[in-house]
């Protein structure tokens, strides 16, 4: 009869390898949870960014004279969806940011500002008046609100992501 080592694994080897497999599985599951959270945050940020640019585009296509007349001589004016029902974001406008998904009603702020240095911008030898139109979107539950760029308020976490367009007296498609 031969004497020697038996084939197979010992109970200690099985226990150690099982522990390693469990630790690796837990790490993988944690990675999946973190990945899903980051993906959700990015989806919200991209939705807010897209809505802000859509809003900026709508304001860009308004008549310069209409926007300027609405300033009533002020150099800066904020238009806020919390005070203006016409600016409210609907679930069709931006489904990712509706209150049922984010836990709070989204808010949109449009700031129209008359640029002080109008002489710096000229076209065809004429100095132009220019309006800067900035848009911010705020979303999320109370206590954990986020916004794109801080126009909504300084006490809210923001991504420092400006959405700004400039509107001059020259309408689209004209040379003057």
Biotite code that builds the C-alpha atoms (Angstrom):
import biotite.structure as struc

atoms = struc.array([
    struc.Atom([0.000, 0.000, 0.000], chain_id="A", res_id=1, res_name="UNK", atom_name="CA", element="C"),
    struc.Atom([1.094, 3.466, -0.799], chain_id="A", res_id=2, res_name="UNK", atom_name="CA", element="C"),
    struc.Atom([1.267, 6.102, 1.817], chain_id="A", res_id=3, res_name="UNK", atom_name="CA", element="C"),
    struc.Atom([1.033, 9.707, 0.732], chain_id="A", res_id=4, res_name="UNK", atom_name="CA", element="C"),
    struc.Atom([-1.163, 12.690, 0.388], chain_id="A", res_id=5, res_name="UNK", atom_name="CA", element="C"),
    struc.Atom([-4.791, 12.262, -0.479], chain_id="A", res_id=6, res_name="UNK", atom_name="CA", element="C"),
    struc.Atom([-6.323, 14.127, -3.406], chain_id="A", res_id=7, res_name="UNK", atom_name="CA", element="C"),
    struc.Atom([-8.840, 16.932, -2.830], chain_id="A", res_id=8, res_name="UNK", atom_name="CA", element="C"),
    struc.Atom([-9.150, 20.059, -0.720], chain_id="A", res_id=9, res_name="UNK", atom_name="CA", element="C"),
    struc.Atom([-9.045, 20.489, 3.008], chain_id="A", res_id=10, res_name="UNK", atom_name="CA", element="C"),
    struc.Atom([-11.836, 22.178, 4.903], chain_id="A", res_id=11, res_name="UNK", atom_name="CA", element="C"),
    struc.Atom([-9.582, 25.181, 5.634], chain_id="A", res_id=12, res_name="UNK", atom_name="CA", element="C"),
    struc.Atom([-8.802, 25.689, 1.940], chain_id="A", res_id=13, res_name="UNK", atom_name="CA", element="C"),
    struc.Atom([-12.503, 25.559, 1.053], chain_id="A", res_id=14, res_name="UNK", atom_name="CA", element="C"),
    struc.Atom([-13.353, 28.060, 3.825], chain_id="A", res_id=15, res_name="UNK", atom_name="CA", element="C"),
    struc.Atom([-10.624, 30.510, 2.747], chain_id="A", res_id=16, res_name="UNK", atom_name="CA", element="C"),
    struc.Atom([-11.560, 30.335, -0.933], chain_id="A", res_id=17, res_name="UNK", atom_name="CA", element="C"),
    struc.Atom([-15.262, 30.775, -0.060], chain_id="A", res_id=18, res_name="UNK", atom_name="CA", element="C"),
    struc.Atom([-14.424, 33.846, 2.032], chain_id="A", res_id=19, res_name="UNK", atom_name="CA", element="C"),
    struc.Atom([-12.462, 35.329, -0.870], chain_id="A", res_id=20, res_name="UNK", atom_name="CA", element="C"),
    struc.Atom([-15.353, 34.686, -3.274], chain_id="A", res_id=21, res_name="UNK", atom_name="CA", element="C"),
    struc.Atom([-17.845, 36.340, -0.851], chain_id="A", res_id=22, res_name="UNK", atom_name="CA", element="C"),
    struc.Atom([-15.625, 39.429, -0.415], chain_id="A", res_id=23, res_name="UNK", atom_name="CA", element="C"),
    struc.Atom([-15.184, 39.761, -4.194], chain_id="A", res_id=24, res_name="UNK", atom_name="CA", element="C"),
    struc.Atom([-18.957, 39.414, -4.736], chain_id="A", res_id=25, res_name="UNK", atom_name="CA", element="C"),
    struc.Atom([-19.712, 42.104, -2.133], chain_id="A", res_id=26, res_name="UNK", atom_name="CA", element="C"),
    struc.Atom([-17.192, 44.462, -3.729], chain_id="A", res_id=27, res_name="UNK", atom_name="CA", element="C"),
    struc.Atom([-18.747, 43.847, -7.138], chain_id="A", res_id=28, res_name="UNK", atom_name="CA", element="C"),
    struc.Atom([-22.258, 44.502, -5.813], chain_id="A", res_id=29, res_name="UNK", atom_name="CA", element="C"),
    struc.Atom([-21.117, 47.758, -4.170], chain_id="A", res_id=30, res_name="UNK", atom_name="CA", element="C"),
    struc.Atom([-19.579, 48.800, -7.488], chain_id="A", res_id=31, res_name="UNK", atom_name="CA", element="C"),
    struc.Atom([-22.870, 48.137, -9.255], chain_id="A", res_id=32, res_name="UNK", atom_name="CA", element="C"),
    struc.Atom([-24.779, 50.254, -6.700], chain_id="A", res_id=33, res_name="UNK", atom_name="CA", element="C"),
    struc.Atom([-22.321, 53.158, -7.022], chain_id="A", res_id=34, res_name="UNK", atom_name="CA", element="C"),
    struc.Atom([-22.401, 52.868, -10.805], chain_id="A", res_id=35, res_name="UNK", atom_name="CA", element="C"),
    struc.Atom([-26.225, 53.023, -10.841], chain_id="A", res_id=36, res_name="UNK", atom_name="CA", element="C"),
    struc.Atom([-26.201, 56.106, -8.578], chain_id="A", res_id=37, res_name="UNK", atom_name="CA", element="C"),
    struc.Atom([-23.689, 57.926, -10.789], chain_id="A", res_id=38, res_name="UNK", atom_name="CA", element="C"),
    struc.Atom([-25.666, 56.977, -13.889], chain_id="A", res_id=39, res_name="UNK", atom_name="CA", element="C"),
    struc.Atom([-28.868, 58.377, -12.327], chain_id="A", res_id=40, res_name="UNK", atom_name="CA", element="C"),
    struc.Atom([-27.153, 61.652, -11.355], chain_id="A", res_id=41, res_name="UNK", atom_name="CA", element="C"),
    struc.Atom([-25.704, 62.004, -14.855], chain_id="A", res_id=42, res_name="UNK", atom_name="CA", element="C"),
    struc.Atom([-29.123, 61.395, -16.415], chain_id="A", res_id=43, res_name="UNK", atom_name="CA", element="C"),
    struc.Atom([-30.595, 64.180, -14.265], chain_id="A", res_id=44, res_name="UNK", atom_name="CA", element="C"),
    struc.Atom([-27.740, 66.553, -15.111], chain_id="A", res_id=45, res_name="UNK", atom_name="CA", element="C"),
    struc.Atom([-28.047, 65.882, -18.844], chain_id="A", res_id=46, res_name="UNK", atom_name="CA", element="C"),
    struc.Atom([-31.827, 66.347, -18.704], chain_id="A", res_id=47, res_name="UNK", atom_name="CA", element="C"),
    struc.Atom([-31.434, 69.660, -16.855], chain_id="A", res_id=48, res_name="UNK", atom_name="CA", element="C"),
    struc.Atom([-28.784, 70.798, -19.326], chain_id="A", res_id=49, res_name="UNK", atom_name="CA", element="C"),
    struc.Atom([-30.947, 69.896, -22.325], chain_id="A", res_id=50, res_name="UNK", atom_name="CA", element="C"),
    struc.Atom([-33.981, 71.676, -20.861], chain_id="A", res_id=51, res_name="UNK", atom_name="CA", element="C"),
    struc.Atom([-31.880, 74.766, -20.055], chain_id="A", res_id=52, res_name="UNK", atom_name="CA", element="C"),
    struc.Atom([-30.555, 74.963, -23.627], chain_id="A", res_id=53, res_name="UNK", atom_name="CA", element="C"),
    struc.Atom([-34.070, 74.491, -25.021], chain_id="A", res_id=54, res_name="UNK", atom_name="CA", element="C"),
    struc.Atom([-35.258, 77.348, -22.809], chain_id="A", res_id=55, res_name="UNK", atom_name="CA", element="C"),
    struc.Atom([-32.310, 79.536, -23.860], chain_id="A", res_id=56, res_name="UNK", atom_name="CA", element="C"),
    struc.Atom([-33.133, 78.806, -27.496], chain_id="A", res_id=57, res_name="UNK", atom_name="CA", element="C"),
    struc.Atom([-36.768, 79.855, -26.983], chain_id="A", res_id=58, res_name="UNK", atom_name="CA", element="C"),
    struc.Atom([-35.638, 83.137, -25.441], chain_id="A", res_id=59, res_name="UNK", atom_name="CA", element="C"),
    struc.Atom([-33.066, 83.606, -28.193], chain_id="A", res_id=60, res_name="UNK", atom_name="CA", element="C"),
    struc.Atom([-35.853, 83.435, -30.774], chain_id="A", res_id=61, res_name="UNK", atom_name="CA", element="C"),
    struc.Atom([-37.968, 86.099, -29.066], chain_id="A", res_id=62, res_name="UNK", atom_name="CA", element="C"),
    struc.Atom([-37.918, 89.589, -30.482], chain_id="A", res_id=63, res_name="UNK", atom_name="CA", element="C"),
    struc.Atom([-35.163, 91.762, -29.009], chain_id="A", res_id=64, res_name="UNK", atom_name="CA", element="C"),
    struc.Atom([-37.597, 94.654, -28.614], chain_id="A", res_id=65, res_name="UNK", atom_name="CA", element="C"),
    struc.Atom([-40.100, 92.481, -26.714], chain_id="A", res_id=66, res_name="UNK", atom_name="CA", element="C"),
    struc.Atom([-37.452, 91.279, -24.271], chain_id="A", res_id=67, res_name="UNK", atom_name="CA", element="C"),
    struc.Atom([-36.016, 94.776, -23.801], chain_id="A", res_id=68, res_name="UNK", atom_name="CA", element="C"),
    struc.Atom([-39.479, 96.311, -23.287], chain_id="A", res_id=69, res_name="UNK", atom_name="CA", element="C"),
    struc.Atom([-40.195, 93.721, -20.579], chain_id="A", res_id=70, res_name="UNK", atom_name="CA", element="C"),
    struc.Atom([-37.086, 94.872, -18.668], chain_id="A", res_id=71, res_name="UNK", atom_name="CA", element="C"),
    struc.Atom([-38.880, 98.194, -17.953], chain_id="A", res_id=72, res_name="UNK", atom_name="CA", element="C"),
    struc.Atom([-35.579, 100.091, -17.870], chain_id="A", res_id=73, res_name="UNK", atom_name="CA", element="C"),
    struc.Atom([-33.865, 97.634, -15.522], chain_id="A", res_id=74, res_name="UNK", atom_name="CA", element="C"),
    struc.Atom([-30.446, 96.271, -16.405], chain_id="A", res_id=75, res_name="UNK", atom_name="CA", element="C"),
    struc.Atom([-31.119, 92.820, -14.853], chain_id="A", res_id=76, res_name="UNK", atom_name="CA", element="C"),
    struc.Atom([-34.363, 90.910, -14.479], chain_id="A", res_id=77, res_name="UNK", atom_name="CA", element="C"),
    struc.Atom([-35.010, 87.355, -13.298], chain_id="A", res_id=78, res_name="UNK", atom_name="CA", element="C"),
    struc.Atom([-37.916, 85.306, -14.604], chain_id="A", res_id=79, res_name="UNK", atom_name="CA", element="C"),
    struc.Atom([-38.699, 82.496, -12.170], chain_id="A", res_id=80, res_name="UNK", atom_name="CA", element="C"),
    struc.Atom([-41.011, 79.527, -12.676], chain_id="A", res_id=81, res_name="UNK", atom_name="CA", element="C"),
    struc.Atom([-41.928, 79.631, -8.975], chain_id="A", res_id=82, res_name="UNK", atom_name="CA", element="C"),
    struc.Atom([-43.605, 83.011, -9.628], chain_id="A", res_id=83, res_name="UNK", atom_name="CA", element="C"),
    struc.Atom([-44.604, 82.621, -13.292], chain_id="A", res_id=84, res_name="UNK", atom_name="CA", element="C"),
    struc.Atom([-46.891, 79.683, -14.107], chain_id="A", res_id=85, res_name="UNK", atom_name="CA", element="C"),
    struc.Atom([-46.085, 80.080, -17.812], chain_id="A", res_id=86, res_name="UNK", atom_name="CA", element="C"),
    struc.Atom([-42.521, 78.939, -17.154], chain_id="A", res_id=87, res_name="UNK", atom_name="CA", element="C"),
    struc.Atom([-43.400, 75.779, -15.202], chain_id="A", res_id=88, res_name="UNK", atom_name="CA", element="C"),
    struc.Atom([-41.690, 72.605, -16.361], chain_id="A", res_id=89, res_name="UNK", atom_name="CA", element="C"),
    struc.Atom([-44.138, 69.843, -17.270], chain_id="A", res_id=90, res_name="UNK", atom_name="CA", element="C"),
    struc.Atom([-43.527, 66.109, -17.345], chain_id="A", res_id=91, res_name="UNK", atom_name="CA", element="C"),
    struc.Atom([-43.587, 66.309, -21.154], chain_id="A", res_id=92, res_name="UNK", atom_name="CA", element="C"),
    struc.Atom([-40.888, 69.001, -21.154], chain_id="A", res_id=93, res_name="UNK", atom_name="CA", element="C"),
    struc.Atom([-38.406, 67.024, -19.090], chain_id="A", res_id=94, res_name="UNK", atom_name="CA", element="C"),
    struc.Atom([-39.565, 63.629, -17.784], chain_id="A", res_id=95, res_name="UNK", atom_name="CA", element="C"),
    struc.Atom([-36.311, 62.960, -15.885], chain_id="A", res_id=96, res_name="UNK", atom_name="CA", element="C"),
    struc.Atom([-36.790, 65.938, -13.556], chain_id="A", res_id=97, res_name="UNK", atom_name="CA", element="C"),
    struc.Atom([-40.468, 65.687, -12.632], chain_id="A", res_id=98, res_name="UNK", atom_name="CA", element="C"),
    struc.Atom([-41.225, 65.570, -8.909], chain_id="A", res_id=99, res_name="UNK", atom_name="CA", element="C"),
    struc.Atom([-42.259, 61.901, -8.978], chain_id="A", res_id=100, res_name="UNK", atom_name="CA", element="C"),
    struc.Atom([-38.699, 60.948, -9.985], chain_id="A", res_id=101, res_name="UNK", atom_name="CA", element="C"),
    struc.Atom([-36.606, 63.559, -8.145], chain_id="A", res_id=102, res_name="UNK", atom_name="CA", element="C"),
    struc.Atom([-38.705, 64.105, -5.016], chain_id="A", res_id=103, res_name="UNK", atom_name="CA", element="C"),
    struc.Atom([-39.299, 67.831, -5.560], chain_id="A", res_id=104, res_name="UNK", atom_name="CA", element="C"),
    struc.Atom([-40.732, 70.225, -8.115], chain_id="A", res_id=105, res_name="UNK", atom_name="CA", element="C"),
    struc.Atom([-38.178, 71.495, -10.632], chain_id="A", res_id=106, res_name="UNK", atom_name="CA", element="C"),
    struc.Atom([-37.626, 75.234, -10.948], chain_id="A", res_id=107, res_name="UNK", atom_name="CA", element="C"),
    struc.Atom([-36.408, 77.290, -13.906], chain_id="A", res_id=108, res_name="UNK", atom_name="CA", element="C"),
    struc.Atom([-34.797, 80.725, -13.656], chain_id="A", res_id=109, res_name="UNK", atom_name="CA", element="C"),
    struc.Atom([-34.035, 82.900, -16.672], chain_id="A", res_id=110, res_name="UNK", atom_name="CA", element="C"),
    struc.Atom([-31.884, 85.985, -16.045], chain_id="A", res_id=111, res_name="UNK", atom_name="CA", element="C"),
    struc.Atom([-31.877, 88.689, -18.695], chain_id="A", res_id=112, res_name="UNK", atom_name="CA", element="C"),
    struc.Atom([-29.096, 91.222, -18.301], chain_id="A", res_id=113, res_name="UNK", atom_name="CA", element="C"),
    struc.Atom([-28.314, 94.222, -20.460], chain_id="A", res_id=114, res_name="UNK", atom_name="CA", element="C"),
    struc.Atom([-24.605, 94.112, -21.221], chain_id="A", res_id=115, res_name="UNK", atom_name="CA", element="C"),
    struc.Atom([-22.936, 97.276, -19.959], chain_id="A", res_id=116, res_name="UNK", atom_name="CA", element="C"),
    struc.Atom([-20.194, 97.366, -22.600], chain_id="A", res_id=117, res_name="UNK", atom_name="CA", element="C"),
    struc.Atom([-22.371, 97.509, -25.705], chain_id="A", res_id=118, res_name="UNK", atom_name="CA", element="C"),
    struc.Atom([-19.688, 99.441, -27.602], chain_id="A", res_id=119, res_name="UNK", atom_name="CA", element="C"),
    struc.Atom([-17.457, 96.359, -27.693], chain_id="A", res_id=120, res_name="UNK", atom_name="CA", element="C"),
    struc.Atom([-19.822, 94.576, -30.061], chain_id="A", res_id=121, res_name="UNK", atom_name="CA", element="C"),
    struc.Atom([-20.254, 95.989, -33.536], chain_id="A", res_id=122, res_name="UNK", atom_name="CA", element="C"),
    struc.Atom([-21.500, 94.686, -36.827], chain_id="A", res_id=123, res_name="UNK", atom_name="CA", element="C"),
    struc.Atom([-21.276, 96.409, -40.195], chain_id="A", res_id=124, res_name="UNK", atom_name="CA", element="C"),
    struc.Atom([-19.845, 99.474, -38.459], chain_id="A", res_id=125, res_name="UNK", atom_name="CA", element="C"),
    struc.Atom([-22.759, 99.808, -36.037], chain_id="A", res_id=126, res_name="UNK", atom_name="CA", element="C"),
    struc.Atom([-22.567, 99.403, -32.274], chain_id="A", res_id=127, res_name="UNK", atom_name="CA", element="C"),
    struc.Atom([-25.071, 96.901, -30.966], chain_id="A", res_id=128, res_name="UNK", atom_name="CA", element="C"),
    struc.Atom([-27.049, 96.634, -27.798], chain_id="A", res_id=129, res_name="UNK", atom_name="CA", element="C"),
    struc.Atom([-26.727, 93.149, -26.362], chain_id="A", res_id=130, res_name="UNK", atom_name="CA", element="C"),
    struc.Atom([-28.711, 91.175, -23.813], chain_id="A", res_id=131, res_name="UNK", atom_name="CA", element="C"),
    struc.Atom([-27.182, 88.215, -21.977], chain_id="A", res_id=132, res_name="UNK", atom_name="CA", element="C"),
    struc.Atom([-29.724, 85.474, -21.312], chain_id="A", res_id=133, res_name="UNK", atom_name="CA", element="C"),
    struc.Atom([-28.738, 82.957, -18.648], chain_id="A", res_id=134, res_name="UNK", atom_name="CA", element="C"),
    struc.Atom([-30.796, 79.903, -17.724], chain_id="A", res_id=135, res_name="UNK", atom_name="CA", element="C"),
    struc.Atom([-30.648, 77.750, -14.593], chain_id="A", res_id=136, res_name="UNK", atom_name="CA", element="C"),
    struc.Atom([-32.603, 74.632, -13.666], chain_id="A", res_id=137, res_name="UNK", atom_name="CA", element="C"),
    struc.Atom([-33.046, 73.443, -10.071], chain_id="A", res_id=138, res_name="UNK", atom_name="CA", element="C"),
    struc.Atom([-34.282, 69.961, -9.131], chain_id="A", res_id=139, res_name="UNK", atom_name="CA", element="C"),
    struc.Atom([-34.325, 67.377, -6.371], chain_id="A", res_id=140, res_name="UNK", atom_name="CA", element="C"),
    struc.Atom([-35.930, 66.860, -2.978], chain_id="A", res_id=141, res_name="UNK", atom_name="CA", element="C"),
    struc.Atom([-35.937, 69.515, -0.268], chain_id="A", res_id=142, res_name="UNK", atom_name="CA", element="C"),
    struc.Atom([-32.602, 69.480, 1.541], chain_id="A", res_id=143, res_name="UNK", atom_name="CA", element="C"),
    struc.Atom([-30.804, 67.920, -1.438], chain_id="A", res_id=144, res_name="UNK", atom_name="CA", element="C"),
    struc.Atom([-31.538, 70.373, -4.253], chain_id="A", res_id=145, res_name="UNK", atom_name="CA", element="C"),
    struc.Atom([-29.147, 70.727, -7.194], chain_id="A", res_id=146, res_name="UNK", atom_name="CA", element="C"),
    struc.Atom([-28.870, 73.329, -9.928], chain_id="A", res_id=147, res_name="UNK", atom_name="CA", element="C"),
    struc.Atom([-26.800, 73.923, -13.024], chain_id="A", res_id=148, res_name="UNK", atom_name="CA", element="C"),
    struc.Atom([-25.113, 77.220, -12.245], chain_id="A", res_id=149, res_name="UNK", atom_name="CA", element="C"),
    struc.Atom([-26.297, 79.031, -9.122], chain_id="A", res_id=150, res_name="UNK", atom_name="CA", element="C"),
    struc.Atom([-28.831, 81.499, -10.577], chain_id="A", res_id=151, res_name="UNK", atom_name="CA", element="C"),
    struc.Atom([-31.490, 79.747, -8.492], chain_id="A", res_id=152, res_name="UNK", atom_name="CA", element="C"),
    struc.Atom([-29.660, 80.433, -5.246], chain_id="A", res_id=153, res_name="UNK", atom_name="CA", element="C"),
    struc.Atom([-26.238, 80.362, -3.626], chain_id="A", res_id=154, res_name="UNK", atom_name="CA", element="C"),
    struc.Atom([-27.248, 77.865, -0.943], chain_id="A", res_id=155, res_name="UNK", atom_name="CA", element="C"),
    struc.Atom([-27.929, 75.065, -3.448], chain_id="A", res_id=156, res_name="UNK", atom_name="CA", element="C"),
    struc.Atom([-25.339, 72.584, -4.697], chain_id="A", res_id=157, res_name="UNK", atom_name="CA", element="C"),
    struc.Atom([-24.512, 73.557, -8.259], chain_id="A", res_id=158, res_name="UNK", atom_name="CA", element="C"),
    struc.Atom([-22.503, 72.066, -11.092], chain_id="A", res_id=159, res_name="UNK", atom_name="CA", element="C"),
    struc.Atom([-20.971, 75.426, -12.192], chain_id="A", res_id=160, res_name="UNK", atom_name="CA", element="C"),
    struc.Atom([-22.357, 74.763, -15.653], chain_id="A", res_id=161, res_name="UNK", atom_name="CA", element="C"),
    struc.Atom([-23.354, 78.056, -17.308], chain_id="A", res_id=162, res_name="UNK", atom_name="CA", element="C"),
    struc.Atom([-26.061, 78.122, -19.950], chain_id="A", res_id=163, res_name="UNK", atom_name="CA", element="C"),
    struc.Atom([-25.831, 81.559, -21.555], chain_id="A", res_id=164, res_name="UNK", atom_name="CA", element="C"),
    struc.Atom([-26.745, 83.045, -24.917], chain_id="A", res_id=165, res_name="UNK", atom_name="CA", element="C"),
    struc.Atom([-26.473, 86.593, -26.215], chain_id="A", res_id=166, res_name="UNK", atom_name="CA", element="C"),
    struc.Atom([-29.266, 88.398, -28.038], chain_id="A", res_id=167, res_name="UNK", atom_name="CA", element="C"),
    struc.Atom([-28.635, 91.517, -30.100], chain_id="A", res_id=168, res_name="UNK", atom_name="CA", element="C"),
    struc.Atom([-30.814, 93.891, -32.055], chain_id="A", res_id=169, res_name="UNK", atom_name="CA", element="C"),
    struc.Atom([-30.029, 91.929, -35.223], chain_id="A", res_id=170, res_name="UNK", atom_name="CA", element="C"),
    struc.Atom([-32.695, 89.330, -35.846], chain_id="A", res_id=171, res_name="UNK", atom_name="CA", element="C"),
    struc.Atom([-31.803, 85.976, -37.290], chain_id="A", res_id=172, res_name="UNK", atom_name="CA", element="C"),
    struc.Atom([-31.481, 85.904, -41.060], chain_id="A", res_id=173, res_name="UNK", atom_name="CA", element="C"),
    struc.Atom([-30.841, 89.644, -41.510], chain_id="A", res_id=174, res_name="UNK", atom_name="CA", element="C"),
    struc.Atom([-27.653, 91.510, -42.304], chain_id="A", res_id=175, res_name="UNK", atom_name="CA", element="C"),
    struc.Atom([-28.466, 94.715, -40.436], chain_id="A", res_id=176, res_name="UNK", atom_name="CA", element="C"),
])
